Amino acid sequence: MADIIRAHDDDWSLVREIRLRSLSTDPAAFGQTWERESTYEDSVWKDRVRDAAWFLALESGQPVAVVAARHEEDSPANERELQAMWTTPTSRHGGLAQRLAEAVIEWAREDGADTVTLYVGPKNSSAKSLYESLGFVDTGDRWEVVEDDPDGAWLKMSRSV
């Protein structure tokens, strides 16, 4: 069984490794690209680990799943946003996503939030179903990743902690 850990400063290379794998394996699932993030200097990765709560699922010391959470500056004080959830294809359907989401929810509660939000792509039905099974509901809000493309707008989901 994988161990769930909170990534700290010394874990930045593990975060980079699993994040880049997620972007190369499932590029349509994220609002960023491998081409962009693979060019980040080590200092950027170190800052990313400090600026968000990253949780990793590790098997034999190697990352097999990841999620990040943070308070976005333009969000209400009571909200934390779940971001960048991904599990390697061979580790899916084993409960890791649920365990990572629980780690985010616990962190959000400890950080003073009462709501966790996330955005999911409109065509990512498997992720939407997963989030619904975890108690997230569609808020009706949308994020246009590509300007003037309402069909490509990402759904905002939320749940109480």
Backbone as JSON Lines, residues from 0, in Angstrom:
{"i":0,"aa":"M","n":[0.85,-1.19,0.0],"ca":[0.0,0.0,0.0],"c":[0.89,1.24,0.0]}
{"i":1,"aa":"A","n":[0.5,2.21,-0.78],"ca":[1.27,3.45,-0.9],"c":[1.16,4.27,0.38]}
{"i":2,"aa":"D","n":[2.25,4.96,0.7],"ca":[2.25,5.91,1.81],"c":[1.9,7.28,1.27]}
{"i":3,"aa":"I","n":[1.05,8.01,1.98],"ca":[0.71,9.38,1.61],"c":[1.55,10.3,2.49]}
{"i":4,"aa":"I","n":[2.31,11.18,1.84],"ca":[3.14,12.12,2.6],"c":[2.86,13.55,2.14]}
{"i":5,"aa":"R","n":[3.1,14.48,3.02],"ca":[3.09,15.89,2.65],"c":[4.51,16.22,2.19]}
{"i":6,"aa":"A","n":[4.62,16.75,0.98],"ca":[5.93,17.11,0.44],"c":[6.46,18.35,1.16]}
{"i":7,"aa":"H","n":[7.73,18.3,1.48],"ca":[8.42,19.43,2.1],"c":[9.58,19.85,1.2]}
{"i":8,"aa":"D","n":[10.34,20.81,1.64],"ca":[11.4,21.4,0.81],"c":[12.28,20.36,0.12]}
{"i":9,"aa":"D","n":[12.69,19.33,0.85],"ca":[13.59,18.33,0.27],"c":[12.91,17.4,-0.74]}
{"i":10,"aa":"D","n":[11.59,17.49,-0.87],"ca":[10.85,16.61,-1.76],"c":[10.53,17.25,-3.11]}
{"i":11,"aa":"W","n":[11.09,18.41,-3.39],"ca":[10.74,19.12,-4.62],"c":[11.02,18.29,-5.87]}
{"i":12,"aa":"S","n":[12.08,17.49,-5.87],"ca":[12.39,16.71,-7.08],"c":[11.36,15.6,-7.31]}
{"i":13,"aa":"L","n":[10.8,15.06,-6.23],"ca":[9.72,14.07,-6.38],"c":[8.46,14.73,-6.93]}
{"i":14,"aa":"V","n":[8.17,15.94,-6.46],"ca":[7.02,16.68,-6.99],"c":[7.22,16.95,-8.47]}
{"i":15,"aa":"R","n":[8.41,17.41,-8.83],"ca":[8.7,17.68,-10.25],"c":[8.53,16.42,-11.08]}
{"i":16,"aa":"E","n":[9.09,15.3,-10.6],"ca":[9.02,14.05,-11.35],"c":[7.58,13.62,-11.63]}
{"i":17,"aa":"I","n":[6.75,13.59,-10.6],"ca":[5.37,13.11,-10.79],"c":[4.53,14.13,-11.55]}
{"i":18,"aa":"R","n":[4.77,15.41,-11.33],"ca":[4.03,16.43,-12.06],"c":[4.35,16.37,-13.56]}
{"i":19,"aa":"L","n":[5.6,16.24,-13.92],"ca":[5.94,16.14,-15.34],"c":[5.42,14.86,-15.96]}
{"i":20,"aa":"R","n":[5.42,13.77,-15.2],"ca":[4.82,12.52,-15.71],"c":[3.34,12.71,-15.95]}
{"i":21,"aa":"S","n":[2.67,13.42,-15.04],"ca":[1.23,13.64,-15.22],"c":[0.96,14.46,-16.48]}
{"i":22,"aa":"L","n":[1.77,15.48,-16.71],"ca":[1.56,16.33,-17.88],"c":[1.89,15.61,-19.18]}
{"i":23,"aa":"S","n":[2.85,14.7,-19.16],"ca":[3.18,13.97,-20.39],"c":[2.2,12.83,-20.66]}
{"i":24,"aa":"T","n":[1.64,12.25,-19.61],"ca":[0.73,11.12,-19.77],"c":[-0.7,11.57,-20.08]}
{"i":25,"aa":"D","n":[-1.18,12.59,-19.39],"ca":[-2.57,13.06,-19.54],"c":[-2.6,14.57,-19.77]}
{"i":26,"aa":"P","n":[-2.06,15.05,-20.88],"ca":[-1.92,16.49,-21.08],"c":[-3.25,17.26,-21.09]}
{"i":27,"aa":"A","n":[-4.33,16.64,-21.52],"ca":[-5.61,17.35,-21.6],"c":[-6.26,17.53,-20.24]}
{"i":28,"aa":"A","n":[-5.73,16.88,-19.21],"ca":[-6.36,16.94,-17.88],"c":[-5.96,18.17,-17.08]}
{"i":29,"aa":"F","n":[-5.03,18.95,-17.6],"ca":[-4.49,20.06,-16.83],"c":[-4.53,21.35,-17.62]}
{"i":30,"aa":"G","n":[-4.48,22.46,-16.92],"ca":[-4.47,23.77,-17.56],"c":[-3.06,24.22,-17.92]}
{"i":31,"aa":"Q","n":[-2.08,23.33,-17.8],"ca":[-0.69,23.63,-18.13],"c":[-0.17,22.54,-19.08]}
{"i":32,"aa":"T","n":[1.05,22.74,-19.56],"ca":[1.64,21.77,-20.49],"c":[3.0,21.29,-20.01]}
{"i":33,"aa":"W","n":[3.37,20.09,-20.46],"ca":[4.7,19.57,-20.19],"c":[5.75,20.48,-20.8]}
{"i":34,"aa":"E","n":[5.48,20.97,-22.01],"ca":[6.44,21.83,-22.7],"c":[6.8,23.06,-21.85]}
{"i":35,"aa":"R","n":[5.84,23.6,-21.16],"ca":[6.1,24.78,-20.33],"c":[6.79,24.39,-19.02]}
{"i":36,"aa":"E","n":[6.17,23.46,-18.27],"ca":[6.67,23.16,-16.93],"c":[8.0,22.42,-16.94]}
{"i":37,"aa":"S","n":[8.31,21.71,-18.02],"ca":[9.59,21.0,-18.08],"c":[10.77,21.96,-18.19]}
{"i":38,"aa":"T","n":[10.51,23.21,-18.52],"ca":[11.6,24.2,-18.62],"c":[11.85,24.94,-17.31]}
{"i":39,"aa":"Y","n":[11.02,24.69,-16.3],"ca":[11.2,25.39,-15.02],"c":[12.54,25.02,-14.38]}
{"i":40,"aa":"E","n":[13.21,26.03,-13.88],"ca":[14.45,25.84,-13.13],"c":[14.13,25.14,-11.8]}
{"i":41,"aa":"D","n":[15.15,24.54,-11.2],"ca":[14.97,23.88,-9.91],"c":[14.4,24.85,-8.87]}
{"i":42,"aa":"S","n":[14.82,26.1,-8.92],"ca":[14.33,27.08,-7.94],"c":[12.83,27.29,-8.04]}
{"i":43,"aa":"V","n":[12.27,27.17,-9.24],"ca":[10.82,27.31,-9.41],"c":[10.11,26.14,-8.74]}
{"i":44,"aa":"W","n":[10.65,24.94,-8.92],"ca":[10.04,23.76,-8.29],"c":[10.11,23.86,-6.77]}
{"i":45,"aa":"K","n":[11.23,24.34,-6.27],"ca":[11.37,24.51,-4.82],"c":[10.35,25.51,-4.3]}
{"i":46,"aa":"D","n":[10.15,26.6,-5.04],"ca":[9.15,27.61,-4.65],"c":[7.74,27.02,-4.7]}
{"i":47,"aa":"R","n":[7.46,26.21,-5.7],"ca":[6.13,25.61,-5.83],"c":[5.8,24.72,-4.62]}
{"i":48,"aa":"V","n":[6.81,23.98,-4.16],"ca":[6.59,23.12,-3.0],"c":[6.34,23.96,-1.75]}
{"i":49,"aa":"R","n":[7.01,25.1,-1.64],"ca":[6.81,25.99,-0.48],"c":[5.47,26.73,-0.55]}
{"i":50,"aa":"D","n":[4.99,27.02,-1.76],"ca":[3.81,27.87,-1.94],"c":[2.48,27.12,-1.92]}
{"i":51,"aa":"A","n":[2.52,25.81,-1.82],"ca":[1.3,25.01,-1.8],"c":[1.53,23.8,-0.92]}
{"i":52,"aa":"A","n":[0.45,23.15,-0.55],"ca":[0.53,21.88,0.18],"c":[0.47,20.77,-0.88]}
{"i":53,"aa":"W","n":[1.58,20.13,-1.1],"ca":[1.65,19.02,-2.05],"c":[1.64,17.71,-1.27]}
{"i":54,"aa":"F","n":[0.83,16.78,-1.74],"ca":[0.77,15.44,-1.14],"c":[1.13,14.43,-2.21]}
{"i":55,"aa":"L","n":[1.96,13.47,-1.82],"ca":[2.42,12.44,-2.73],"c":[2.02,11.07,-2.2]}
{"i":56,"aa":"A","n":[1.69,10.17,-3.1],"ca":[1.55,8.76,-2.76],"c":[2.84,8.1,-3.23]}
{"i":57,"aa":"L","n":[3.54,7.45,-2.29],"ca":[4.83,6.83,-2.6],"c":[4.74,5.32,-2.44]}
{"i":58,"aa":"E","n":[5.28,4.62,-3.42],"ca":[5.45,3.17,-3.35],"c":[6.93,2.89,-3.53]}
{"i":59,"aa":"S","n":[7.53,2.27,-2.54],"ca":[8.98,1.99,-2.55],"c":[9.77,3.27,-2.8]}
{"i":60,"aa":"G","n":[9.3,4.37,-2.21],"ca":[9.99,5.65,-2.31],"c":[9.77,6.42,-3.6]}
{"i":61,"aa":"Q","n":[8.98,5.85,-4.51],"ca":[8.73,6.5,-5.8],"c":[7.31,7.03,-5.86]}
{"i":62,"aa":"P","n":[7.12,8.25,-6.39],"ca":[5.78,8.82,-6.45],"c":[4.91,8.15,-7.5]}
{"i":63,"aa":"V","n":[3.68,7.8,-7.1],"ca":[2.73,7.2,-8.02],"c":[1.44,8.01,-8.12]}
{"i":64,"aa":"A","n":[1.32,9.05,-7.3],"ca":[0.16,9.93,-7.35],"c":[0.51,11.24,-6.66]}
{"i":65,"aa":"V","n":[-0.22,12.29,-7.03],"ca":[0.08,13.62,-6.52],"c":[-1.18,14.46,-6.47]}
{"i":66,"aa":"V","n":[-1.18,15.42,-5.56],"ca":[-2.21,16.46,-5.53],"c":[-1.6,17.67,-4.82]}
{"i":67,"aa":"A","n":[-2.06,18.83,-5.2],"ca":[-1.64,20.07,-4.54],"c":[-2.88,20.79,-4.04]}
{"i":68,"aa":"A","n":[-2.68,21.64,-3.05],"ca":[-3.78,22.46,-2.52],"c":[-3.2,23.78,-2.08]}
{"i":69,"aa":"R","n":[-4.0,24.81,-2.21],"ca":[-3.56,26.14,-1.82],"c":[-4.75,27.05,-1.63]}
{"i":70,"aa":"H","n":[-4.47,28.19,-1.03],"ca":[-5.45,29.27,-0.99],"c":[-5.08,30.24,-2.11]}
{"i":71,"aa":"E","n":[-5.95,30.36,-3.09],"ca":[-5.71,31.3,-4.18],"c":[-6.05,32.7,-3.71]}
{"i":72,"aa":"E","n":[-5.22,33.67,-4.1],"ca":[-5.4,35.05,-3.64],"c":[-6.76,35.63,-3.98]}
{"i":73,"aa":"D","n":[-7.34,35.2,-5.1],"ca":[-8.63,35.76,-5.51],"c":[-9.82,34.96,-5.0]}
{"i":74,"aa":"S","n":[-9.57,34.02,-4.1],"ca":[-10.63,33.19,-3.53],"c":[-11.01,33.7,-2.14]}
{"i":75,"aa":"P","n":[-12.24,33.41,-1.71],"ca":[-12.62,33.78,-0.34],"c":[-11.7,33.14,0.7]}
{"i":76,"aa":"A","n":[-11.57,33.77,1.84],"ca":[-10.66,33.3,2.89],"c":[-10.98,31.89,3.37]}
{"i":77,"aa":"N","n":[-12.24,31.48,3.25],"ca":[-12.65,30.17,3.75],"c":[-12.44,29.02,2.75]}
{"i":78,"aa":"E","n":[-11.91,29.32,1.56],"ca":[-11.75,28.29,0.52],"c":[-10.3,27.91,0.3]}
{"i":79,"aa":"R","n":[-10.08,26.62,0.05],"ca":[-8.8,26.12,-0.41],"c":[-9.09,25.35,-1.69]}
{"i":80,"aa":"E","n":[-8.16,25.4,-2.62],"ca":[-8.38,24.77,-3.92],"c":[-7.52,23.54,-4.1]}
{"i":81,"aa":"L","n":[-8.14,22.43,-4.43],"ca":[-7.46,21.19,-4.78],"c":[-7.01,21.33,-6.23]}
{"i":82,"aa":"Q","n":[-5.75,21.02,-6.5],"ca":[-5.19,21.21,-7.85],"c":[-4.29,20.04,-8.22]}
{"i":83,"aa":"A","n":[-4.19,19.81,-9.52],"ca":[-3.16,18.92,-10.07],"c":[-3.24,17.48,-9.59]}
{"i":84,"aa":"M","n":[-4.43,16.99,-9.28],"ca":[-4.57,15.59,-8.85],"c":[-4.27,14.67,-10.03]}
{"i":85,"aa":"W","n":[-3.43,13.68,-9.77],"ca":[-3.1,12.71,-10.82],"c":[-2.57,11.45,-10.18]}
{"i":86,"aa":"T","n":[-2.93,10.33,-10.79],"ca":[-2.46,9.0,-10.38],"c":[-1.92,8.28,-11.61]}
{"i":87,"aa":"T","n":[-0.82,7.6,-11.47],"ca":[-0.29,6.84,-12.6],"c":[-1.35,5.84,-13.06]}
{"i":88,"aa":"P","n":[-1.4,5.57,-14.36],"ca":[-2.43,4.64,-14.87],"c":[-2.44,3.29,-14.15]}
{"i":89,"aa":"T","n":[-1.28,2.77,-13.78],"ca":[-1.23,1.46,-13.13],"c":[-1.67,1.51,-11.67]}
{"i":90,"aa":"S","n":[-1.81,2.72,-11.11],"ca":[-2.22,2.86,-9.71],"c":[-3.65,3.34,-9.56]}
{"i":91,"aa":"R","n":[-4.37,3.46,-10.67],"ca":[-5.74,3.96,-10.6],"c":[-6.7,2.88,-10.09]}
{"i":92,"aa":"H","n":[-7.82,3.32,-9.57],"ca":[-8.9,2.47,-9.08],"c":[-8.51,1.68,-7.84]}
{"i":93,"aa":"G","n":[-7.53,2.19,-7.1],"ca":[-7.13,1.51,-5.87],"c":[-7.34,2.36,-4.63]}
{"i":94,"aa":"G","n":[-8.01,3.5,-4.78],"ca":[-8.31,4.34,-3.63],"c":[-7.31,5.44,-3.35]}
{"i":95,"aa":"L","n":[-6.26,5.57,-4.17],"ca":[-5.26,6.61,-3.92],"c":[-5.84,8.01,-4.06]}
{"i":96,"aa":"A","n":[-6.67,8.23,-5.06],"ca":[-7.26,9.56,-5.24],"c":[-8.09,9.95,-4.03]}
{"i":97,"aa":"Q","n":[-8.84,9.01,-3.5],"ca":[-9.64,9.29,-2.3],"c":[-8.72,9.63,-1.12]}
{"i":98,"aa":"R","n":[-7.65,8.87,-0.95],"ca":[-6.73,9.13,0.15],"c":[-6.04,10.5,-0.01]}
{"i":99,"aa":"L","n":[-5.68,10.86,-1.24],"ca":[-5.08,12.17,-1.47],"c":[-6.09,13.29,-1.21]}
{"i":100,"aa":"A","n":[-7.32,13.1,-1.67],"ca":[-8.36,14.12,-1.42],"c":[-8.6,14.27,0.07]}
{"i":101,"aa":"E","n":[-8.6,13.17,0.82],"ca":[-8.78,13.25,2.27],"c":[-7.63,14.02,2.92]}
{"i":102,"aa":"A","n":[-6.41,13.85,2.41],"ca":[-5.26,14.6,2.94],"c":[-5.45,16.09,2.69]}
{"i":103,"aa":"V","n":[-5.94,16.44,1.5],"ca":[-6.21,17.86,1.18],"c":[-7.3,18.41,2.08]}
{"i":104,"aa":"I","n":[-8.36,17.65,2.27],"ca":[-9.48,18.12,3.09],"c":[-9.03,18.33,4.53]}
{"i":105,"aa":"E","n":[-8.25,17.41,5.06],"ca":[-7.73,17.56,6.42],"c":[-6.82,18.78,6.52]}
{"i":106,"aa":"W","n":[-5.94,18.96,5.54],"ca":[-5.06,20.12,5.53],"c":[-5.88,21.41,5.47]}
{"i":107,"aa":"A","n":[-6.9,21.44,4.61],"ca":[-7.74,22.64,4.48],"c":[-8.42,22.97,5.8]}
{"i":108,"aa":"R","n":[-8.95,21.94,6.46],"ca":[-9.6,22.14,7.76],"c":[-8.6,22.73,8.77]}
{"i":109,"aa":"E","n":[-7.41,22.14,8.83],"ca":[-6.39,22.63,9.76],"c":[-5.92,24.04,9.39]}
{"i":110,"aa":"D","n":[-6.05,24.4,8.11],"ca":[-5.63,25.72,7.64],"c":[-6.76,26.76,7.79]}
{"i":111,"aa":"G","n":[-7.86,26.37,8.4],"ca":[-8.94,27.31,8.68],"c":[-10.02,27.42,7.62]}
{"i":112,"aa":"A","n":[-10.01,26.54,6.66],"ca":[-11.02,26.58,5.6],"c":[-12.24,25.75,5.98]}
{"i":113,"aa":"D","n":[-13.36,26.07,5.35],"ca":[-14.54,25.22,5.51],"c":[-15.03,24.68,4.16]}
{"i":114,"aa":"T","n":[-14.32,25.02,3.08],"ca":[-14.69,24.59,1.75],"c":[-13.45,24.27,0.93]}
{"i":115,"aa":"V","n":[-13.51,23.17,0.16],"ca":[-12.47,22.84,-0.8],"c":[-13.12,22.9,-2.18]}
{"i":116,"aa":"T","n":[-12.45,23.6,-3.1],"ca":[-12.95,23.72,-4.47],"c":[-11.93,23.09,-5.42]}
{"i":117,"aa":"L","n":[-12.35,22.89,-6.65],"ca":[-11.47,22.4,-7.7],"c":[-12.09,22.74,-9.03]}
{"i":118,"aa":"Y","n":[-11.29,22.65,-10.07],"ca":[-11.77,22.8,-11.44],"c":[-11.46,21.53,-12.2]}
{"i":119,"aa":"V","n":[-12.4,21.11,-13.04],"ca":[-12.21,19.91,-13.84],"c":[-12.64,20.23,-15.27]}
{"i":120,"aa":"G","n":[-11.86,19.7,-16.22],"ca":[-12.14,19.93,-17.63],"c":[-13.49,19.37,-18.02]}
{"i":121,"aa":"P","n":[-14.18,20.04,-18.95],"ca":[-15.54,19.64,-19.33],"c":[-15.62,18.26,-19.98]}
{"i":122,"aa":"K","n":[-14.53,17.78,-20.53],"ca":[-14.54,16.48,-21.2],"c":[-13.92,15.39,-20.34]}
{"i":123,"aa":"N","n":[-13.51,15.73,-19.12],"ca":[-12.86,14.77,-18.24],"c":[-13.92,14.11,-17.34]}
{"i":124,"aa":"S","n":[-14.75,13.3,-17.95],"ca":[-15.89,12.71,-17.23],"c":[-15.45,11.75,-16.13]}
{"i":125,"aa":"S","n":[-14.32,11.06,-16.31],"ca":[-13.89,10.14,-15.26],"c":[-13.45,10.92,-14.01]}
{"i":126,"aa":"A","n":[-12.75,12.03,-14.2],"ca":[-12.36,12.85,-13.04],"c":[-13.59,13.47,-12.38]}
{"i":127,"aa":"K","n":[-14.52,13.94,-13.19],"ca":[-15.74,14.54,-12.62],"c":[-16.49,13.49,-11.79]}
{"i":128,"aa":"S","n":[-16.59,12.28,-12.3],"ca":[-17.27,11.2,-11.55],"c":[-16.53,10.9,-10.25]}
{"i":129,"aa":"L","n":[-15.21,10.87,-10.31],"ca":[-14.42,10.63,-9.11],"c":[-14.71,11.72,-8.07]}
{"i":130,"aa":"Y","n":[-14.65,12.98,-8.48],"ca":[-14.88,14.08,-7.55],"c":[-16.3,14.04,-6.98]}
{"i":131,"aa":"E","n":[-17.27,13.69,-7.8],"ca":[-18.65,13.56,-7.29],"c":[-18.72,12.45,-6.24]}
{"i":132,"aa":"S","n":[-17.99,11.35,-6.46],"ca":[-18.01,10.25,-5.48],"c":[-17.35,10.67,-4.17]}
{"i":133,"aa":"L","n":[-16.53,11.72,-4.22],"ca":[-15.86,12.23,-3.03],"c":[-16.65,13.36,-2.37]}
{"i":134,"aa":"G","n":[-17.86,13.63,-2.88],"ca":[-18.72,14.63,-2.27],"c":[-18.65,16.01,-2.88]}
{"i":135,"aa":"F","n":[-17.91,16.19,-3.96],"ca":[-17.86,17.49,-4.63],"c":[-19.08,17.65,-5.53]}
{"i":136,"aa":"V","n":[-19.59,18.88,-5.58],"ca":[-20.75,19.18,-6.42],"c":[-20.41,20.35,-7.35]}
{"i":137,"aa":"D","n":[-21.04,20.34,-8.5],"ca":[-20.86,21.4,-9.49],"c":[-21.47,22.68,-8.93]}
{"i":138,"aa":"T","n":[-20.67,23.75,-8.88],"ca":[-21.16,25.03,-8.35],"c":[-21.9,25.84,-9.39]}
{"i":139,"aa":"G","n":[-21.75,25.49,-10.66],"ca":[-22.32,26.28,-11.75],"c":[-21.34,27.32,-12.27]}
{"i":140,"aa":"D","n":[-20.28,27.58,-11.52],"ca":[-19.25,28.53,-11.99],"c":[-18.37,27.84,-13.02]}
{"i":141,"aa":"R","n":[-17.85,28.62,-13.96],"ca":[-16.98,28.08,-15.01],"c":[-15.73,28.94,-15.14]}
{"i":142,"aa":"W","n":[-14.65,28.31,-15.59],"ca":[-13.39,28.99,-15.85],"c":[-13.04,28.77,-17.31]}
{"i":143,"aa":"E","n":[-13.04,29.85,-18.08],"ca":[-12.69,29.76,-19.49],"c":[-11.17,29.73,-19.61]}
{"i":144,"aa":"V","n":[-10.65,28.53,-19.82],"ca":[-9.21,28.35,-19.97],"c":[-8.75,29.03,-21.27]}
{"i":145,"aa":"V","n":[-9.54,28.86,-22.32],"ca":[-9.3,29.53,-23.59],"c":[-10.38,30.58,-23.73]}
{"i":146,"aa":"E","n":[-9.96,31.83,-23.86],"ca":[-10.9,32.95,-23.94],"c":[-11.91,32.73,-25.06]}
{"i":147,"aa":"D","n":[-13.17,33.06,-24.78],"ca":[-14.28,32.96,-25.74],"c":[-14.55,31.53,-26.21]}
{"i":148,"aa":"D","n":[-14.26,30.55,-25.37],"ca":[-14.57,29.16,-25.68],"c":[-15.4,28.56,-24.55]}
{"i":149,"aa":"P","n":[-16.7,28.93,-24.49],"ca":[-17.53,28.44,-23.39],"c":[-17.67,26.92,-23.37]}
{"i":150,"aa":"D","n":[-17.54,26.25,-24.52],"ca":[-17.63,24.79,-24.55],"c":[-16.4,24.14,-23.9]}
{"i":151,"aa":"G","n":[-15.32,24.89,-23.81],"ca":[-14.11,24.38,-23.19],"c":[-13.93,24.83,-21.76]}
{"i":152,"aa":"A","n":[-14.95,25.52,-21.22],"ca":[-14.83,26.06,-19.86],"c":[-14.82,24.94,-18.82]}
{"i":153,"aa":"W","n":[-13.91,25.06,-17.87],"ca":[-13.77,24.07,-16.8],"c":[-14.83,24.3,-15.74]}
{"i":154,"aa":"L","n":[-15.35,23.21,-15.17],"ca":[-16.38,23.26,-14.15],"c":[-15.75,23.46,-12.78]}
{"i":155,"aa":"K","n":[-16.34,24.35,-12.0],"ca":[-15.9,24.51,-10.62],"c":[-16.76,23.62,-9.73]}
{"i":156,"aa":"M","n":[-16.11,22.82,-8.9],"ca":[-16.8,21.94,-7.97],"c":[-16.36,22.3,-6.56]}
{"i":157,"aa":"S","n":[-17.2,22.0,-5.58],"ca":[-16.83,22.29,-4.19],"c":[-17.44,21.27,-3.25]}
{"i":158,"aa":"R","n":[-16.89,21.23,-2.05],"ca":[-17.46,20.43,-0.96],"c":[-17.04,21.04,0.36]}
{"i":159,"aa":"S","n":[-17.86,20.82,1.35],"ca":[-17.56,21.29,2.7],"c":[-16.52,20.36,3.32]}
{"i":160,"aa":"V","n":[-15.73,20.95,4.25],"ca":[-14.75,20.12,4.94],"c":[-15.28,19.77,6.31]}
